[in-house]
Amino acid sequence: MSRLPGDPGVLGKLAFAVGFRLPEANRDWVLHELTDAGWRIRVILRHLTVMIPVCVLLALLPGPPWLKIMVPALALAGSLFTVAAYADDIRAARLRQHKLPVPDDPDLGRPTH
């Protein structure tokens, strides 16, 4: 896959996944990430890049083996559900964060926040 104009590189993508605002030079890449086909999957994948290390740390806490499995699984399942349910609002917030226009999606049945 070819790189898009304004592709921030690995560190920039990690910073974007954590929630930092990228510079103006990355504006085209941010617009693509949040509006082109497959944006919902990319929102979830960015969330996974943040949550997987957190779940690994939770699994390293002391306790019985079943607890070392269930606590990270609960954290991951709960956060994935939340991100999937609020993906439209997350996208709108990230677009506003980068001073980009928020698309009006009539399928939502309500305005994007």
N, C-alpha and C positions, 0 to 999 in steps of 0.2 A: 504494500500500500504506500502510495506517495504521501509525502508530508504536505500538509495544508499551509497556505500562507499564514504567517504569524504563529506557527507551532512553537509552543514554549519549551519543548524539550522535557526530559524526565523530571527534573526538579521543579520546573514550572507547573507541570501537570499534577505533581504531588501537592504543591502549594495550592493549586486550584481545588483539588479534591478536599483539602482540609478546610477551605473556605476563604483563602486570601484572594484579594482583587489583583488581577494581572494587569501589566502595563498596557497602554494604548496600542503598542505594537502587536499585541496578541488579540486585538479586537475581532478580526475575521475568524480566528480559530474559536474563540468563545462563542461567537454567533453560530458557527457551524455546530459546535458541541451541544448547544442548547435549543436549536431550532430544526436542524435537519432530521431526516428519517432516522429512527433508532435512538432518539435523545433520551427516552425513558430508560432504555437498557444502559446507556452510558451513565445516567444519574445513579442507577443502582450499582454499576461496576465501580464508580468513583467512591460510593459509600462503602463498598466491600474493601477497597484499598485502605480505608481508614479503620474499619471494624475488625479485619482479620488480625492485625497486630494486637488490638485490644483483647480479642478473644484468646489469643495465645497467652497473653499476660494473665488473664483470668484463669486459664487452665493451669498455670504454674503456681497458683496459690495453694497453700497447704489444705489438705482435706482428703476424704475418701475418693477413690477413683470415680464413682458415679457422680459425685459433686463436681469433680474437675471436668466432667463431660457436660453435665446439665446446665451449669451456670453460664459457660460460654455459648452453649446452644440456645438458651433462653435469651441472652443478650443479642445474639445474632438474629434470631427469628423475630424478636420484638422490634429491633431497629429496622430490619428489612421490610417488615410489614408497614411500619410508619413511613419510611421513605417511599415505598411503592404507593401508599395511599395519598401522600401529599406531594408527589412528584411535580404536579402542575404548579403548586405554590412555591416549591423549592426552585423550580426553573424561573418563575417570575421574579423571585427575590434575587437570584443570581444575575438575571438580565438587567434588573434595575441597579444592582451593585456595579455593573460594568457600563452603566448609562446606555443601554441598548433598548430598543422598543420591545414591549411585551406583546406577543401575538394574541389576538382575540380568538378564543377557541369556542365556537358555538356548541360543540359537543358536550361541553361541561354542564351546560344548563344554568350556569351562574358565572359572574365575572371572575377572572383570575385575580387573586389578591395581590 
